[in-house]
Amino acid sequence: MFKSFSTTTLHHSPFQFSLKFLTTSPSHSFAASYLIDKFGFSSEFAFKASKIVHFKTSKKPDSVLNFFTTHGFTDSDIHSIIKREPWLLSCDTQKRILPKFQFLLSKGASNSDIVRMVVGNPRFLKPSLNNRVIPVYKLVTRFLKSEQRAIATVISLPYLLCSDYVIPNVNLMVDKGVCDSSISKIFSSNIIFCKPRVLEDMVEELKNMGFDPSKIYFGDALLAKLGLSKSKWDEKIDTFKKWGWSDETILEAIRKQPKCMLVSTDKINRVMQFWVNDLGWDSFYLAKGPGMFSYGLEKRIVPRAMVVFCLHSKGLRSESASLLSPYFVSEKLFLERFVLRFKEEETAHLLNLYRTMMKVGDKKVSSIGES
C-alpha cells in the first residue's frame, strides 16, 4: 500500500567534495552534508537550513523520511516538504506529526487528503495539536455547521491550522456583531488570514457605508472590499458612473449585492451595453437587481431578455411588470411563466426564440440584438 523509502531513489548532489569539505567545517556540518547528499540542495541552502535542524547522525532524519514514506508520500513530495520546512528532519514524528494525522483521519480526511495538505502547506505540522489545530478546527465546525464541510475546508486551506490570525479574526467579527453565516463565508477565503487590524478597519468602514454586520450580505461585502485593491474598487465605481449611476445609486446597489463589485469591469460594460444600448432599457433597473452582473450574459441574460423584449413588443406583458424578475427564477419557472403559458402559436415562437438565443451562446451580443 505504501512505498518503502529508499535512499538510493533520492537525488544525490553532483558535488563530490561536499562530505569531505563539510566534515571539517564548523557546527551543523553533518546536517548540511545530509541535506546536500540526500536531496541535492545547494551548499548555500544546506548551510542556512542546518542552523535550524539538530542532528549529528543520520538516525533521526532517516526515521523522519521513513515516516513520511510509510504514510504515502513520494520522494518528490518529501523533497518539496523538506525544502520548505527542513526543521522536520529533527522533529519527533510520533509526538509532533502522527497525532495530527490521526486527528484528521478521525474527522474524515483520507490518507491522500493528508498528503495533499502537507505537500501544499507543510507548515501546518508545526503548531500544537491541542493549542492550535483542534481549537481552530472546532471554530471552523461551529460556523460551517457540519464536520463534512469543516474537514473539506481544512483540506483545501491547510494554512487555517497554522495561521496566527484565524482565532483573533473570528473573535473580532463575533465582537463586531458579524453573523455566523457571514463568518462561514470568510472561512473559505484568504480574508481569514489578514491582519486583525486590517479586518477591524474594514468592518468599521463597511458599517460607516451603511452595511449591517448582522445581515447575511455583510460577509459578501467584506469579501468584495478586502478582495479588491483601492484602485480596482475605484475603477468599478467609475465604470458604473459612466453608465449614469450616482454615488448614492452605486452604494444602494452594493448594499443589495456586494458581489457586483467582484465582477470584471469588462463584464459590467458588456451587460450595460446590452441592457442600455441594445434593448434601450434604463440602467437604473440594474441598480435594483445588481445580482444580474453575476449571471452569464450569453447563456442567461441575453436569451431571457430577448423573450421578455418580444413579450413587451407584442403586448403580451404589462409595461408595469418588473423587468428584473425573469432573470432571478429557475429555468423551469422561467419557461412556465414567460414561454409556455401562451397560446400554442405564441408559445412555439417564444420557445424557438429562446432556444435559438441559447444556441448562439458565446456570439457577440451586438449580433443578436435584432432577433
C-alpha positions in Angstrom: 0.0 0.0 0.0 2.7 2.4 0.9 6.1 2.7 -0.9 9.1 2.0 1.2 11.6 4.7 1.5 14.9 4.1 -0.3 17.9 6.5 0.0 19.0 5.4 -3.5 15.9 7.0 -5.0 16.6 10.4 -3.7 18.6 12.8 -5.8 22.3 12.9 -4.9 24.5 16.0 -5.1 26.9 16.3 -8.0 29.4 17.9 -5.6 31.6 15.0 -4.7 33.8 17.2 -2.4 30.8 18.0 -0.2 31.2 15.3 2.5 34.9 15.8 2.9 34.6 19.6 3.0 31.7 19.7 5.4 33.2 17.2 7.9 35.9 19.7 8.5 33.6 22.7 8.7 32.0 24.3 11.9 29.0 23.0 13.8 26.0 21.6 11.9 28.3 20.3 9.2 26.8 16.8 9.2 23.3 18.3 8.9 24.4 20.4 5.9 26.1 17.4 4.3 23.0 15.3 4.8 20.8 17.9 3.1 23.2 18.1 0.1 23.8 14.4 -0.3 20.3 13.2 0.3 18.3 15.9 -1.5 20.8 17.7 -3.9 20.2 21.0 -2.2 22.7 23.8 -2.9 25.5 24.4 -0.4 24.1 27.8 0.4 20.7 26.4 1.2 22.1 23.5 3.2 24.2 25.7 5.4 21.3 28.0 6.1 18.9 25.1 6.8 21.5 23.4 9.0 21.1 26.2 11.5 17.6 25.1 12.4 18.0 21.3 12.3 19.8 19.4 15.0 21.2 16.0 14.3 24.8 14.7 14.2 24.0 11.2 12.8 21.6 10.1 10.1 19.4 8.1 12.6 16.9 10.9 13.3 16.4 12.3 9.7 16.3 8.8 8.2 13.5 8.0 10.6 11.6 11.1 9.6 12.0 10.3 5.9 10.8 6.7 6.6 7.8 8.1 8.5 6.7 10.1 5.5 7.3 7.3 3.1 5.2 4.8 5.1 2.4 7.3 5.2 2.1 7.6 1.4 4.5 10.4 0.5 6.6 10.1 -2.7 10.3 11.0 -2.9 9.2 14.1 -4.8 6.7 15.0 -2.0 9.4 14.6 0.6 11.9 16.7 -1.3 9.3 19.5 -1.5 8.3 19.3 2.1 11.9 19.3 3.5 12.9 22.1 1.2 10.2 24.3 2.7 10.4 23.1 6.3 13.8 21.5 6.9 13.2 21.6 10.7 11.0 18.5 10.2 14.2 16.4 9.8 14.9 16.8 13.5 11.4 16.5 14.9 9.8 13.7 16.9 7.3 12.4 14.3 5.5 10.3 16.9 4.8 13.3 19.1 4.6 16.2 16.6 3.2 14.8 13.3 1.4 11.5 13.9 -1.2 12.8 16.3 -2.2 15.5 13.7 -2.6 12.8 11.1 -4.7 10.7 13.5 -6.8 13.7 14.3 -7.5 14.5 10.7 -8.3 10.9 9.9 -10.7 10.8 12.8 -12.6 13.7 11.2 -12.9 12.1 7.8 -9.8 13.0 5.9 -8.2 10.3 3.8 -4.5 9.4 3.6 -4.3 11.1 0.2 -6.0 14.2 1.6 -3.4 14.4 4.3 -0.6 14.0 1.8 -2.1 16.8 -0.3 -2.4 19.1 2.8 1.2 18.5 3.9 2.6 19.0 0.4 0.5 22.1 -0.1 1.5 23.6 3.2 3.8 21.6 5.5 3.9 24.5 8.0 0.7 23.4 9.5 2.6 20.5 11.0 4.4 22.9 13.3 1.7 24.3 15.7 0.5 22.4 18.7 -2.3 20.0 18.1 -4.1 20.8 21.4 -3.4 24.6 21.5 -3.9 25.5 17.8 -5.1 22.8 15.4 -8.0 21.5 17.5 -9.3 24.9 18.6 -9.2 26.2 15.0 -10.9 23.1 13.7 -13.7 23.5 16.3 -14.2 27.1 15.2 -14.5 26.0 11.6 -17.0 23.3 12.5 -19.0 25.7 14.6 -19.5 28.2 11.8 -19.8 25.8 8.9 -22.3 23.7 10.8 -21.0 20.3 9.8 -18.0 18.0 10.1 -18.1 17.3 6.4 -17.8 20.9 5.4 -15.3 21.6 8.1 -12.8 18.9 7.0 -13.3 19.8 3.4 -12.4 23.5 4.2 -9.4 22.5 6.2 -8.2 20.2 3.4 -8.5 22.9 0.9 -7.0 25.6 3.2 -4.5 23.8 5.5 -3.0 27.2 6.4 -6.1 27.6 8.6 -4.5 25.3 11.1 -1.3 27.3 11.5 -2.2 30.9 11.0 -1.8 33.2 14.0 -4.8 35.3 12.8 -7.7 32.9 12.4 -8.8 32.8 16.1 -8.3 36.6 16.7 -10.2 37.4 13.4 -13.1 35.2 14.3 -13.3 36.7 17.8 -13.1 40.2 16.3 -16.0 39.5 13.9 -18.1 38.0 16.7 -17.5 41.0 18.9 -18.5 43.3 16.0 -21.8 41.6 15.6 -21.0 39.8 12.3 -23.5 37.0 11.8 -22.4 33.3 11.7 -23.4 32.9 8.0 -21.1 35.8 7.0 -18.2 34.4 9.1 -18.7 31.0 7.4 -18.1 32.6 4.0 -14.9 34.2 5.3 -13.5 30.8 6.3 -13.4 29.8 2.6 -11.4 32.9 1.6 -8.0 34.3 2.2 -9.6 37.2 4.2 -9.5 35.0 7.3 -5.7 35.3 7.1 -5.5 39.1 7.0 -4.1 41.0 10.0 -6.8 41.7 12.6 -6.2 45.4 12.5 -6.9 45.4 8.7 -10.0 43.4 9.2 -11.2 45.6 12.0 -10.7 48.8 9.9 -12.6 47.2 7.0 -15.6 46.2 9.2 -15.8 49.7 10.6 -15.6 51.2 7.0 -18.4 49.0 5.9 -20.5 49.9 8.9 -20.0 53.6 8.0 -21.2 52.8 4.5 -24.4 51.6 5.9 -23.8 47.9 6.0 -25.4 46.0 8.9 -22.9 43.3 10.3 -25.9 41.2 11.4 -27.1 40.8 7.8 -26.1 37.9 5.6 -24.6 40.1 2.8 -22.1 41.6 5.2 -19.8 38.7 4.5 -20.1 39.3 0.8 -19.3 43.0 1.4 -16.1 42.0 3.3 -15.1 39.6 0.5 -15.6 42.4 -2.0 -13.9 45.2 -0.1 -10.9 43.1 1.0 -10.7 41.2 -2.3 -10.1 44.4 -4.3 -7.3 46.9 -4.2 -8.4 50.6 -3.8 -7.6 51.2 -7.5 -9.7 48.3 -8.6 -12.6 49.3 -6.4 -12.4 52.9 -7.7 -12.3 51.6 -11.3 -15.5 49.7 -10.8 -17.2 52.8 -9.2 -16.1 54.9 -12.2 -17.5 52.2 -14.6 -20.9 52.3 -13.0 -20.9 56.2 -13.1 -20.1 56.0 -16.8 -23.5 54.3 -17.3 -25.3 57.1 -15.3 -25.3 55.8 -11.8 -24.8 58.3 -9.0 -22.8 57.7 -5.9 -26.0 57.1 -4.0 -27.2 54.6 -6.6 -23.9 52.7 -6.6 -24.0 52.5 -2.8 -27.6 51.2 -2.9 -26.5 48.5 -5.4 -23.5 47.4 -3.4 -25.7 47.2 -0.3 -28.1 44.9 -2.1 -25.5 42.7 -3.7 -21.8 43.4 -2.7 -20.6 40.7 -5.1 -21.4 43.0 -8.0 -18.1 44.7 -7.2 -16.2 41.4 -7.8 -17.4 41.2 -11.4 -14.9 42.4 -14.0 -15.1 45.8 -15.5 -15.4 44.2 -18.9 -18.4 42.2 -17.8 -20.1 45.3 -16.3 -19.7 47.1 -19.5 -20.9 44.2 -21.6 -24.1 43.8 -19.5 -24.7 47.5 -19.5 -24.1 47.7 -23.3 -26.7 45.0 -24.0 -29.2 46.3 -21.5 -29.0 50.0 -22.3 -27.8 50.3 -25.9 -29.2 47.1 -27.5 -32.5 46.8 -25.5 -33.0 50.5 -24.8 -33.8 49.9 -21.1 -32.8 52.2 -18.2 -29.5 51.3 -16.4 -31.1 52.1 -13.1 -33.2 48.9 -13.2 -29.9 47.0 -12.8 -29.1 49.0 -9.7 -32.2 47.5 -8.2 -31.1 44.0 -9.1 -27.2 44.1 -9.2 -27.1 40.3 -8.9 -27.6 40.4 -12.6 -24.0 41.2 -13.2 -23.0 37.8 -11.8 -25.2 35.9 -14.3 -23.9 34.6 -17.6 -24.5 37.2 -20.3 -24.8 34.8 -23.3 -26.4 31.9 -21.5 -28.9 33.6 -19.2 -29.3 37.3 -19.6 -29.5 37.5 -23.4 -31.8 34.6 -24.1 -34.3 35.6 -21.3 -34.1 39.3 -22.3 -35.0 38.6 -25.9 -38.1 36.6 -24.7 -39.1 39.5 -22.4 -38.4 42.0 -25.2 -40.6 40.0 -27.5 -43.4 39.8 -24.9 -43.4 43.6 -24.5 -43.3 44.3 -28.2 -46.4 42.0 -28.8 -48.3 43.4 -25.8 -48.2 40.1 -24.0 -46.7 41.6 -20.9 -47.7 44.6 -18.9 -45.4 47.6 -19.2 -45.5 47.9 -15.5 -44.3 44.4 -14.9 -40.8 44.0 -13.4 -38.0 43.9 -15.9 -35.8 42.0 -13.5 -37.9 39.2 -12.1 -37.5 36.9 -15.2 -33.7 36.6 -14.6 -33.8 35.6 -10.9 -36.1 32.5 -11.3 -35.1 28.9 -12.2 -35.0 27.7 -15.7 -38.2 25.7 -15.1 -40.1 28.6 -13.7 -38.9 30.9 -16.4 -40.3 28.6 -19.1 -43.5 28.2 -17.3 -44.1 31.9 -16.6 -42.7 33.5 -19.7 -42.8 31.0 -22.5 -45.2 28.1 -22.1 -48.3 29.9 -20.7 -49.4 31.5 -24.0 -51.4 30.2 -27.0 -49.8 27.4 -28.9 -48.6 29.6 -31.8 -47.1 32.2 -29.4 -45.5 29.6 -27.2 -43.9 27.9 -30.3 -42.4 31.2 -31.4 -41.1 32.1 -27.9 -39.7 28.7 -27.4 -37.9 28.8 -30.7 -36.6 32.3 -30.0 -35.3 31.2 -26.5 -33.6 28.1 -27.8 -32.0 30.0 -30.7 -30.6 32.5 -28.2 -29.3 29.7 -26.0 -27.5 28.1 -29.0 -25.9 31.3 -30.0 -24.0 31.1 -26.7 -20.8 32.9 -26.9 -21.5 35.0 -30.0 -21.3 38.8 -29.6 -24.4 40.4 -28.1 -24.5 43.1 -30.8 -25.1 40.4 -33.5 -28.3 39.2 -31.9 -29.9 42.4 -30.8 -32.3 42.5 -33.9 -33.8 39.0 -33.4 
